């Protein structure tokens, strides 16, 4: 069972990170070359197609991560009060922050910016959206790296 949980967790992490890298470094730069309604439509469609895959992978990460942690005794007194426990705690907190930044990007700032664009208003949310997006990318690299660190304890 432990091997199955570990494999699913790693595959979901690869899917999340690989998809994020593809979006940020391939998809979005191409879409930026479009103008007006075509650009908005392409961004919307890209987001709508990625969202179930990305959020599905985050769900699998959360479920398998908690199940795997329980299986290996991550919540035992000895583990919690050790260097391993500190790294595990940081990984969990940053994982939750990753979910929060992804949520803000996909369901709060992105839709609000789209409404500003459609209404012809100043795009005051573009910069916050970009910063939240880059924060999510940074967390997307950091959280699995902490998983590797944990595996070497």
Buried (B, 14 or more C-beta within 10 A) or exposed (E): EEEEBBEBBBBBBEBBBEBBBEBBEEBBEEBEEEEEEEBBEBBEEBBEEBEEEBBEBBEBBBBBBBBBBEEBEBEEEEBBEEEBBEBBEBBBEBBEBBBBBBBBBBEBBBEBBBEBBEEEEEEEBEEBBBEBBEBBBEBBEBBBEBBEBBEEE
